[in-house]
Amino acid sequence: MIPPVLPTYNRAPMSFVKGEGSWLIEEDGNRYLDFGAGIAVTSLGHAHPKLVEVLQDQAATLWHTSNLYHIPAQEKLARQLVDATFADSVFFTNSGAEAMECALKMARKYHSAKDKPDRVEIITFHDAFHGRTLGTIAAAGGEKLVAGFGPQLGGFLHVPFGDLEATTAAIGAQTAAILVEPVQGEGGIIPADPGFLKGLRQLCDEHGILLIFDEIQCGMGRTGRLFAHEHAGISPDIMAVAKGIGGGFPLGACLASEEAAIGMIAGTHGSTYGGNPLACAVGSAVVAEIARPEFLAEVSRKSGFLRQKLEGLVAAHPDVFEEVRGLGLMIGLKCRVTNIDVVNAGYKHHLLTVPGGQNVIRILPALNISDEEITEAVNRLDAVASEIEEGLL
């Protein structure tokens, strides 16, 4: 018999009723050190006092009006994002997939507004992940994502990640945009080479096409910069953001330059809930905290501290772990044993990590995790590795 909740997830055998900073707590009081942050979502930890205060204040004032009317909290957050980024305008959504859908529609609408309606193809990359809608699974193109959901939405060309020559060869008369994650997340924590991203920017400029960045997982301070593309010293035309921007409250955003957004006039796109007062009040507090230079500097420092410890872990357990990769506090620990076995063994030691592609476990802690909690988490991973090694003997 099918359960009341649709069984589309392979859920771990824990059930949490409370969160405190980097810890999740079950009803019986068992505490788990959260090294996954709800898949890079709880960027400031669980139940952050400032976010709780902001949410409670807004909840006592106004929840929802719809986008039929001006929303002051939405306009405030949009201004914060515009002031902090390349963007001139922002469309708010409830999720990353919705932000990506807006980005894809915007790219096609741009060329239509330029009297080039045939320019509809978008170049994307192998092992990408952009969401679970019919549009975003077609954009990623992975067999596990699209199987059983045909016919696929057309207009996407898939090339190897990091291959500038293949990308160049894929550009044609119908090309509208190039879509890329500056750091592939689900694919296994694979940072794009800065030269590759710079090459994409140059290709887009040369061919009059748009560059779209998916920073849903790698954005909002996760890599030590407010957005990961800043490491390459270039900017996109359109960018999808979600996860960490809401600190746990459902919120996404599609950021764009004025030029890229020229086709998005009244009636071309919409959302009933997107950018509601509750979400934007929380998002504004999150952005105000994370965008501070001193906060981002701390993320970079902590990432160095964590990476050093993880490199030591790999050296101590070469039969279990192969390498450490990633940027900032978006780290992949590549395993020699099955990554799911490492994640499951972590549960026994009350440590939460996230599996990823290429046999990686993703380490995505809250950006304000303490040095002591980092040390404790790596100690627990050390115990996990020792336990696995005993089973290998």
C-alpha positions in Angstrom: 0.0 0.0 0.0 1.3 3.4 -0.9 2.1 5.7 2.1 0.4 9.0 2.6 3.6 10.8 1.6 4.5 9.9 -2.0 7.5 7.5 -1.8 9.9 9.4 -4.1 12.7 9.6 -1.6 15.0 7.0 -0.1 14.9 8.6 3.4 17.5 8.0 6.1 16.0 6.4 9.3 16.1 9.6 11.4 13.3 12.0 12.2 14.3 15.4 13.6 12.1 17.7 15.6 14.4 20.5 16.5 17.5 22.3 15.2 20.1 24.4 17.0 22.9 25.9 15.0 24.8 23.0 13.3 22.9 20.4 15.3 19.7 18.4 14.6 17.8 16.7 17.4 15.4 13.8 17.4 12.4 13.5 19.7 14.4 11.2 22.1 17.1 13.8 22.4 19.7 12.2 20.1 21.8 15.0 18.6 23.4 14.8 15.1 26.1 17.1 13.8 24.8 18.5 10.5 27.6 18.6 7.9 25.1 18.9 5.0 22.9 21.9 6.0 19.8 20.5 4.4 21.8 20.3 1.1 23.4 23.7 1.4 20.2 25.4 2.5 20.5 26.3 6.2 23.4 28.7 5.5 23.2 30.3 8.9 22.4 27.1 10.8 19.2 25.9 12.3 16.9 28.4 14.2 19.3 31.3 13.9 18.1 33.9 16.4 18.0 36.8 14.0 16.1 34.8 11.4 13.6 33.6 14.0 13.1 37.1 15.1 12.6 38.5 11.6 10.2 35.6 10.6 8.1 36.1 13.8 7.9 39.8 13.3 6.8 39.4 9.7 4.4 36.6 10.5 2.6 38.9 13.0 2.3 41.6 10.4 1.6 40.2 6.9 2.0 36.8 5.2 0.7 37.1 1.6 -0.8 39.5 -0.8 0.3 38.0 -4.2 2.2 39.8 -6.9 -0.9 41.8 -7.9 0.5 44.5 -5.5 3.8 46.0 -4.5 5.6 44.1 -1.8 8.0 46.3 0.2 10.0 43.4 1.6 10.5 42.1 -1.9 11.6 45.4 -3.2 14.1 45.7 -0.3 15.6 42.3 -1.0 15.8 43.0 -4.7 17.7 46.2 -4.0 20.2 44.3 -1.8 20.9 41.8 -4.5 21.2 44.4 -7.2 23.6 46.4 -5.1 25.7 43.4 -4.3 25.9 41.8 -7.8 26.0 42.3 -11.6 22.2 42.3 -11.8 19.9 45.2 -12.5 16.6 43.3 -11.8 15.4 40.2 -9.9 12.4 37.9 -10.2 11.6 36.0 -7.0 10.5 32.3 -6.8 10.0 29.6 -4.2 12.7 27.2 -5.3 15.8 26.7 -7.4 14.0 24.9 -10.2 11.6 27.8 -10.5 14.5 30.2 -10.7 16.1 28.1 -13.4 12.8 28.0 -15.4 12.7 31.8 -15.2 16.3 31.9 -16.5 15.5 29.6 -19.4 12.4 31.5 -20.4 14.3 34.8 -20.1 17.1 33.7 -22.4 14.6 32.6 -25.2 12.5 35.7 -24.7 15.5 37.9 -25.1 16.2 36.7 -28.6 12.5 36.9 -29.5 12.5 40.5 -28.4 15.5 41.0 -30.6 13.6 39.7 -33.6 15.5 36.4 -33.6 12.9 33.9 -32.5 14.8 31.0 -33.9 17.6 31.4 -31.3 16.2 28.9 -28.8 18.9 26.4 -28.2 20.7 26.4 -24.9 24.1 24.7 -24.4 24.4 22.8 -21.1 27.0 20.4 -19.7 27.3 16.7 -18.8 26.7 15.8 -15.1 24.8 19.0 -14.5 21.8 19.4 -12.2 19.3 22.2 -12.5 16.2 21.0 -10.8 13.4 18.4 -11.2 10.9 20.1 -13.6 10.4 18.9 -17.1 12.4 21.9 -18.4 15.3 21.6 -15.9 15.7 17.8 -16.3 15.9 18.3 -20.1 18.5 21.0 -19.5 20.7 18.6 -17.5 19.9 15.7 -19.7 21.1 12.9 -17.4 19.6 9.5 -18.0 18.6 9.1 -14.3 16.7 12.4 -14.4 14.8 12.0 -17.7 14.1 8.3 -17.8 10.3 7.7 -18.0 9.5 11.4 -18.4 9.5 11.6 -22.2 9.1 13.2 -24.6 11.9 15.5 -23.5 11.6 19.3 -23.9 13.8 20.1 -26.9 16.3 22.9 -27.4 19.2 21.7 -25.3 22.6 20.6 -26.4 24.8 18.8 -24.0 28.6 18.9 -24.1 31.4 17.8 -21.7 31.9 20.0 -18.6 35.1 22.1 -18.9 35.5 21.5 -22.6 35.7 24.9 -24.3 36.5 23.4 -27.7 33.3 21.3 -27.6 31.3 24.2 -26.4 32.6 26.4 -29.3 31.7 23.7 -31.8 28.2 23.4 -30.4 27.4 27.1 -31.0 25.2 27.6 -34.1 22.7 30.0 -35.6 20.0 28.9 -33.2 22.1 29.2 -30.0 20.4 31.4 -27.4 22.6 30.8 -24.3 25.1 28.8 -22.4 24.0 27.4 -19.0 26.6 26.3 -16.4 27.2 25.7 -12.7 30.4 27.4 -11.6 30.7 24.5 -9.3 28.8 21.3 -10.1 27.1 20.2 -6.9 25.0 17.0 -7.5 27.6 16.0 -10.1 30.3 15.6 -7.4 31.6 19.0 -6.3 33.5 19.8 -9.4 34.7 23.5 -9.7 34.9 24.9 -13.2 38.3 26.1 -14.1 38.4 29.9 -14.0 39.8 29.9 -17.5 36.9 27.8 -18.7 34.4 30.3 -17.3 36.3 33.2 -18.8 36.2 31.4 -22.1 32.5 31.0 -21.9 32.0 34.7 -21.2 34.2 35.5 -24.3 32.2 33.1 -26.5 28.9 34.6 -25.4 30.2 38.1 -26.1 31.5 37.1 -29.5 28.3 35.3 -30.6 25.7 37.6 -29.1 24.4 34.9 -26.8 23.6 34.9 -23.0 25.6 33.4 -20.2 23.5 31.8 -17.5 25.0 30.7 -14.2 23.2 28.2 -11.9 24.4 29.3 -8.4 21.6 27.5 -6.6 24.0 25.4 -4.6 27.3 27.2 -4.9 26.1 30.7 -4.3 25.3 32.8 -1.2 28.7 32.7 0.3 29.2 29.0 0.0 32.6 29.3 -1.7 34.0 32.2 0.3 32.7 34.8 -2.2 29.1 35.9 -2.3 28.8 34.1 -5.6 31.2 31.4 -7.0 31.7 33.1 -10.4 33.4 36.0 -8.7 36.5 33.7 -8.3 36.9 33.8 -12.1 36.5 37.6 -12.3 33.6 37.6 -14.7 29.8 38.0 -14.6 26.8 36.3 -16.2 23.9 37.8 -17.9 21.4 35.8 -15.9 21.8 33.8 -12.6 19.6 31.4 -10.7 19.9 31.5 -6.9 18.1 29.6 -4.2 18.9 27.2 -1.3 21.1 29.3 1.1 19.4 32.6 0.2 16.4 31.7 2.5 18.4 30.1 5.3 15.9 27.3 5.3 12.8 29.3 4.2 11.7 28.4 0.7 13.1 31.2 -1.6 14.7 31.5 -5.0 15.6 34.3 -7.3 16.5 34.9 -10.9 18.9 37.8 -11.3 19.5 39.5 -14.6 21.1 42.4 -16.3 18.8 45.0 -17.8 19.8 43.9 -21.3 19.1 40.2 -20.6 15.7 41.1 -19.1 14.4 43.2 -22.0 11.8 40.6 -23.1 10.4 40.0 -19.6 7.5 42.5 -19.6 4.2 42.3 -17.8 2.4 39.0 -18.4 5.5 37.0 -19.6 6.1 35.3 -16.3 4.6 35.1 -12.8 4.3 33.3 -9.5 1.5 33.4 -6.9 3.8 32.9 -3.9 7.2 34.0 -5.2 8.7 36.8 -3.2 6.0 36.8 -0.6 6.6 39.0 2.5 7.6 36.1 4.8 10.2 34.7 2.4 11.7 38.1 1.5 11.9 39.3 5.1 14.0 36.2 5.9 16.0 36.5 2.7 16.8 40.1 3.4 18.3 39.2 6.8 20.3 36.3 5.3 21.8 38.5 2.6 22.6 41.3 5.0 24.6 38.8 7.1 26.3 36.8 4.4 27.2 39.7 2.2 29.4 41.3 4.8 33.1 41.1 3.8 34.1 40.0 7.3 31.6 37.1 7.2 32.9 35.9 3.8 36.5 36.2 5.1 35.5 33.9 7.9 34.0 31.4 5.5 37.3 31.4 3.6 39.3 30.9 6.8 37.1 28.1 8.0 37.2 26.4 4.6 41.0 26.3 4.8 40.9 24.9 8.4 38.4 22.2 7.3 40.3 21.3 4.1 43.5 20.9 6.0 41.8 18.5 8.4 40.2 16.6 5.6 43.5 16.3 3.7 44.9 14.7 6.9 41.9 12.3 7.0 42.6 11.2 3.4 46.2 10.6 4.2 45.3 8.6 7.3 42.7 6.4 5.5 43.9 6.0 1.9 41.8 2.8 1.4 38.6 4.7 2.2 39.1 8.2 0.8 40.8 9.3 -2.4 40.8 13.1 -2.5 39.4 16.4 -1.3 38.0 18.9 -3.8 35.8 21.9 -4.0 35.7 25.6 -3.0 35.1 27.2 0.3 32.6 25.2 2.4 31.4 23.3 -0.6 33.6 20.3 -0.4 33.6 16.9 -2.0 35.3 14.0 -0.3 35.9 11.4 -3.0 35.6 7.8 -1.7 37.4 4.6 -2.7 34.6 2.6 -1.0 30.9 3.2 -1.9 30.0 6.7 -0.9 26.5 5.7 0.4 28.3 3.3 2.8 30.3 6.2 4.2 27.1 8.3 4.6 25.3 5.5 6.3 28.2 4.8 8.6 28.2 8.5 9.5 24.6 8.1 10.8 25.8 5.6 13.4 28.2 8.3 14.6 25.5 11.0 14.5 27.1 12.8 11.6 25.1 13.9 8.6 26.7 14.2 5.1 25.2 14.2 1.6 26.0 11.8 -1.2 26.9 13.2 -4.7 28.1 12.1 -8.1 31.4 10.5 -8.9 31.3 8.5 -5.6 31.7 11.7 -3.5 30.2 12.7 -0.2 29.3 16.3 -0.1 30.4 18.4 2.9 28.2 21.5 3.1 28.1 22.8 6.7 26.4 25.9 7.9 28.6 28.9 6.9 28.9 29.9 10.5 29.9 26.5 11.8 32.5 26.8 14.6 36.1 25.5 14.5 35.2 23.2 17.3 32.3 21.7 15.4 34.5 21.3 12.3 37.0 19.4 14.4 34.3 17.2 16.0 32.9 16.4 12.5 36.2 15.4 11.1 36.9 13.2 14.2 33.6 11.5 13.6 34.6 10.9 9.9 37.8 9.5 11.2 35.9 7.0 13.3 33.7 6.2 10.3 36.7 5.4 8.2 38.3 3.3 10.9 35.1 1.3 11.2 34.9 0.8 7.4 38.6 -0.3 7.4 37.9 -3.0 10.0 35.2 -4.3 7.7 37.6 -4.4 4.8 40.2 -6.5 6.6 
